[in-house]
Amino acid sequence: MLRDAASPLRQTIRRDARSADQNGSNRMTDGSTFVQAFIILFREGLEALLVIAALAAFLRRANAAERIAPVYMGALAAVVASIVMAWVFATFYDGNHSDLFEAGVMLAAAVLLFYMSGWMFLRQDPKAWQADLNRLAERALGAGTMLSLAGIAFLAVFREGAETILFVHTLAKTANGFDAALLGGLAAATLALVAMFVAMQWLALRLPLRPMFVVTSAFLFFMGLRMVGQAFQELQEQALIPFTTDGVPAFVSEWGLSNGSWEALGTQLAILAVAAAAALVSLRRKAGGATEVREGRPVSAAS
């Protein structure tokens, strides 16, 4: 009698335990999906955002905020192109991206980043900006430079855009689709990236002009070096370039400075050496010109 009375109770307890286990499992799955979605978008979008934020901050400090539109348009065009490329990869390549295509995009982006880095370095003198700002706005920020800025923004986003969309799509297929957890993770990552962008703009407006130009120039150059290393990685995965790691310091790859191979590191160091030599020549010319101007002033005044 007692056993018969206890049987429904045991069944109820077991049913509740199974329900609790299932709910707990669902919560863990939702939490994992949220974290994965956040990491995918934040990690892949961080580098692109930093490049775009640096360009936008530079234009604002150069009193050329009205010329930021091409940067944003380049980034928006890259989002559209990324969606198209993600569809192409999913339809014709079984969701696999092309290493050679990515390497080409990275090298093109690196060239533009090096160009803009040098351009900013040569125009770091605040007197040059403030003495004749209108001329600089028309010439120094002319059509060619604006196309370069738009191109950098496009390639910075497009470089990882299609792959990011594929990652998110794969996560949706393996989880519960585009549910609240996945969308919440993407939304949280978007908010985090926007907050970083706003903070960078706020900080840039409070920095002196020369340090702002030098820091932005150095940052774009560093990003260009990183893209060269990542392009080598893609080519080495296709066995098109040797991959030699013996003797490469561990911190090179641990700190994200290179991919850990002598081939990539050697190329990056060669680019760095050329850039350093060019910077020294430029600084010497500026110093020589300033000396001539100072020495010429008393002559003109006496005459």
Contacts in CASP RR format, 6 or more apart in sequence:
PFRMAT RR
TARGET T0000
AUTHOR 0000-0000-0000
METHOD contacts of the structure
MODEL  1
MLRDAASPLRQTIRRDARSADQNGSNRMTDGSTFVQAFIILFREGLEALL
VIAALAAFLRRANAAERIAPVYMGALAAVVASIVMAWVFATFYDGNHSDL
FEAGVMLAAAVLLFYMSGWMFLRQDPKAWQADLNRLAERALGAGTMLSLA
GIAFLAVFREGAETILFVHTLAKTANGFDAALLGGLAAATLALVAMFVAM
QWLALRLPLRPMFVVTSAFLFFMGLRMVGQAFQELQEQALIPFTTDGVPA
FVSEWGLSNGSWEALGTQLAILAVAAAAALVSLRRKAGGATEVREGRPVS
AAS
29 175 0 8 1.000
29 176 0 8 1.000
29 181 0 8 1.000
30 176 0 8 1.000
30 179 0 8 1.000
30 180 0 8 1.000
30 181 0 8 1.000
31 181 0 8 1.000
33 171 0 8 1.000
33 175 0 8 1.000
33 176 0 8 1.000
33 179 0 8 1.000
33 181 0 8 1.000
33 182 0 8 1.000
33 185 0 8 1.000
34 181 0 8 1.000
34 182 0 8 1.000
34 184 0 8 1.000
34 185 0 8 1.000
34 188 0 8 1.000
35 185 0 8 1.000
36 171 0 8 1.000
37 168 0 8 1.000
37 171 0 8 1.000
37 181 0 8 1.000
37 182 0 8 1.000
37 183 0 8 1.000
37 184 0 8 1.000
37 185 0 8 1.000
37 186 0 8 1.000
37 189 0 8 1.000
38 184 0 8 1.000
38 185 0 8 1.000
38 186 0 8 1.000
38 188 0 8 1.000
38 189 0 8 1.000
38 192 0 8 1.000
39 189 0 8 1.000
40 164 0 8 1.000
40 167 0 8 1.000
40 168 0 8 1.000
40 171 0 8 1.000
40 189 0 8 1.000
41 164 0 8 1.000
41 168 0 8 1.000
41 185 0 8 1.000
41 186 0 8 1.000
41 189 0 8 1.000
41 190 0 8 1.000
41 193 0 8 1.000
42 189 0 8 1.000
42 192 0 8 1.000
42 193 0 8 1.000
44 160 0 8 1.000
44 161 0 8 1.000
44 163 0 8 1.000
44 164 0 8 1.000
44 167 0 8 1.000
45 157 0 8 1.000
45 160 0 8 1.000
45 164 0 8 1.000
45 193 0 8 1.000
46 193 0 8 1.000
46 196 0 8 1.000
47 156 0 8 1.000
47 160 0 8 1.000
47 223 0 8 1.000
47 226 0 8 1.000
48 75 0 8 1.000
48 156 0 8 1.000
48 157 0 8 1.000
48 159 0 8 1.000
48 160 0 8 1.000
48 161 0 8 1.000
49 193 0 8 1.000
49 196 0 8 1.000
49 197 0 8 1.000
50 196 0 8 1.000
50 200 0 8 1.000
50 219 0 8 1.000
50 223 0 8 1.000
51 113 0 8 1.000
51 152 0 8 1.000
51 153 0 8 1.000
51 156 0 8 1.000
51 220 0 8 1.000
51 223 0 8 1.000
52 71 0 8 1.000
52 72 0 8 1.000
52 75 0 8 1.000
52 153 0 8 1.000
52 156 0 8 1.000
52 157 0 8 1.000
52 197 0 8 1.000
53 196 0 8 1.000
53 197 0 8 1.000
53 200 0 8 1.000
53 201 0 8 1.000
54 200 0 8 1.000
54 216 0 8 1.000
54 219 0 8 1.000
54 220 0 8 1.000
55 68 0 8 1.000
55 71 0 8 1.000
55 116 0 8 1.000
55 149 0 8 1.000
55 152 0 8 1.000
55 153 0 8 1.000
55 216 0 8 1.000
56 68 0 8 1.000
56 71 0 8 1.000
56 72 0 8 1.000
56 197 0 8 1.000
56 201 0 8 1.000
57 200 0 8 1.000
57 201 0 8 1.000
57 203 0 8 1.000
57 204 0 8 1.000
57 205 0 8 1.000
57 212 0 8 1.000
57 216 0 8 1.000
58 120 0 8 1.000
58 204 0 8 1.000
58 212 0 8 1.000
58 213 0 8 1.000
58 216 0 8 1.000
59 65 0 8 1.000
59 67 0 8 1.000
59 68 0 8 1.000
59 71 0 8 1.000
59 141 0 8 1.000
59 149 0 8 1.000
60 68 0 8 1.000
60 201 0 8 1.000
60 204 0 8 1.000
60 205 0 8 1.000
61 204 0 8 1.000
61 205 0 8 1.000
61 207 0 8 1.000
61 209 0 8 1.000
61 212 0 8 1.000
61 213 0 8 1.000
62 129 0 8 1.000
62 136 0 8 1.000
62 141 0 8 1.000
63 129 0 8 1.000
63 133 0 8 1.000
63 137 0 8 1.000
64 137 0 8 1.000
64 141 0 8 1.000
67 137 0 8 1.000
67 141 0 8 1.000
67 146 0 8 1.000
67 149 0 8 1.000
70 146 0 8 1.000
70 147 0 8 1.000
70 149 0 8 1.000
70 150 0 8 1.000
70 153 0 8 1.000
71 149 0 8 1.000
71 150 0 8 1.000
71 152 0 8 1.000
71 153 0 8 1.000
72 153 0 8 1.000
73 150 0 8 1.000
73 153 0 8 1.000
74 150 0 8 1.000
74 151 0 8 1.000
74 153 0 8 1.000
74 154 0 8 1.000
74 157 0 8 1.000
75 153 0 8 1.000
75 154 0 8 1.000
75 156 0 8 1.000
75 157 0 8 1.000
77 154 0 8 1.000
78 153 0 8 1.000
78 154 0 8 1.000
78 155 0 8 1.000
78 156 0 8 1.000
78 157 0 8 1.000
78 158 0 8 1.000
78 161 0 8 1.000
79 157 0 8 1.000
79 161 0 8 1.000
81 154 0 8 1.000
81 158 0 8 1.000
81 162 0 8 1.000
82 157 0 8 1.000
82 158 0 8 1.000
82 161 0 8 1.000
82 162 0 8 1.000
82 164 0 8 1.000
82 165 0 8 1.000
83 162 0 8 1.000
83 165 0 8 1.000
85 158 0 8 1.000
85 161 0 8 1.000
85 162 0 8 1.000
86 161 0 8 1.000
86 162 0 8 1.000
86 163 0 8 1.000
86 165 0 8 1.000
86 166 0 8 1.000
86 169 0 8 1.000
89 95 0 8 1.000
89 96 0 8 1.000
89 97 0 8 1.000
89 98 0 8 1.000
89 162 0 8 1.000
89 166 0 8 1.000
90 166 0 8 1.000
90 169 0 8 1.000
95 166 0 8 1.000
97 162 0 8 1.000
97 163 0 8 1.000
97 166 0 8 1.000
99 234 0 8 1.000
99 235 0 8 1.000
99 237 0 8 1.000
99 238 0 8 1.000
100 234 0 8 1.000
100 235 0 8 1.000
100 238 0 8 1.000
102 159 0 8 1.000
102 163 0 8 1.000
102 231 0 8 1.000
102 234 0 8 1.000
103 231 0 8 1.000
103 232 0 8 1.000
103 234 0 8 1.000
103 235 0 8 1.000
104 231 0 8 1.000
105 155 0 8 1.000
105 158 0 8 1.000
105 159 0 8 1.000
106 159 0 8 1.000
106 227 0 8 1.000
106 228 0 8 1.000
106 229 0 8 1.000
106 230 0 8 1.000
106 231 0 8 1.000
106 234 0 8 1.000
107 227 0 8 1.000
107 228 0 8 1.000
107 231 0 8 1.000
108 155 0 8 1.000
109 152 0 8 1.000
109 155 0 8 1.000
109 156 0 8 1.000
109 159 0 8 1.000
109 224 0 8 1.000
109 227 0 8 1.000
110 224 0 8 1.000
110 225 0 8 1.000
110 227 0 8 1.000
110 228 0 8 1.000
110 231 0 8 1.000
112 148 0 8 1.000
112 151 0 8 1.000
112 152 0 8 1.000
112 155 0 8 1.000
113 152 0 8 1.000
113 220 0 8 1.000
113 221 0 8 1.000
113 223 0 8 1.000
113 224 0 8 1.000
113 227 0 8 1.000
114 220 0 8 1.000
114 221 0 8 1.000
114 224 0 8 1.000
114 271 0 8 1.000
114 275 0 8 1.000
115 148 0 8 1.000
116 145 0 8 1.000
116 148 0 8 1.000
116 149 0 8 1.000
116 152 0 8 1.000
116 220 0 8 1.000
117 217 0 8 1.000
117 218 0 8 1.000
117 220 0 8 1.000
117 221 0 8 1.000
117 224 0 8 1.000
117 275 0 8 1.000
118 217 0 8 1.000
118 221 0 8 1.000
118 275 0 8 1.000
119 145 0 8 1.000
119 148 0 8 1.000
120 213 0 8 1.000
120 216 0 8 1.000
120 217 0 8 1.000
120 220 0 8 1.000
121 213 0 8 1.000
121 214 0 8 1.000
121 217 0 8 1.000
121 279 0 8 1.000
121 282 0 8 1.000
122 282 0 8 1.000
123 129 0 8 1.000
123 136 0 8 1.000
123 140 0 8 1.000
123 213 0 8 1.000
124 210 0 8 1.000
124 213 0 8 1.000
124 214 0 8 1.000
124 217 0 8 1.000
125 210 0 8 1.000
125 286 0 8 1.000
126 208 0 8 1.000
126 209 0 8 1.000
126 210 0 8 1.000
128 136 0 8 1.000
129 136 0 8 1.000
129 209 0 8 1.000
152 220 0 8 1.000
159 227 0 8 1.000
168 182 0 8 1.000
168 186 0 8 1.000
171 182 0 8 1.000
172 178 0 8 1.000
172 182 0 8 1.000
175 181 0 8 1.000
175 182 0 8 1.000
176 182 0 8 1.000
204 212 0 8 1.000
207 215 0 8 1.000
221 275 0 8 1.000
225 257 0 8 1.000
225 258 0 8 1.000
225 268 0 8 1.000
225 271 0 8 1.000
225 272 0 8 1.000
226 256 0 8 1.000
226 257 0 8 1.000
228 264 0 8 1.000
228 267 0 8 1.000
228 268 0 8 1.000
228 271 0 8 1.000
229 258 0 8 1.000
229 259 0 8 1.000
229 264 0 8 1.000
229 267 0 8 1.000
229 268 0 8 1.000
230 259 0 8 1.000
232 241 0 8 1.000
232 259 0 8 1.000
232 261 0 8 1.000
232 263 0 8 1.000
232 264 0 8 1.000
232 267 0 8 1.000
233 259 0 8 1.000
233 264 0 8 1.000
235 241 0 8 1.000
236 242 0 8 1.000
236 243 0 8 1.000
236 259 0 8 1.000
236 261 0 8 1.000
236 263 0 8 1.000
236 264 0 8 1.000
241 263 0 8 1.000
242 261 0 8 1.000
242 263 0 8 1.000
243 261 0 8 1.000
243 263 0 8 1.000
244 261 0 8 1.000
244 262 0 8 1.000
244 263 0 8 1.000
245 260 0 8 1.000
245 261 0 8 1.000
245 262 0 8 1.000
246 262 0 8 1.000
247 262 0 8 1.000
248 258 0 8 1.000
248 260 0 8 1.000
248 261 0 8 1.000
248 262 0 8 1.000
248 265 0 8 1.000
251 257 0 8 1.000
252 258 0 8 1.000
252 260 0 8 1.000
252 265 0 8 1.000
253 259 0 8 1.000
253 260 0 8 1.000
257 268 0 8 1.000
258 264 0 8 1.000
258 265 0 8 1.000
258 268 0 8 1.000
END
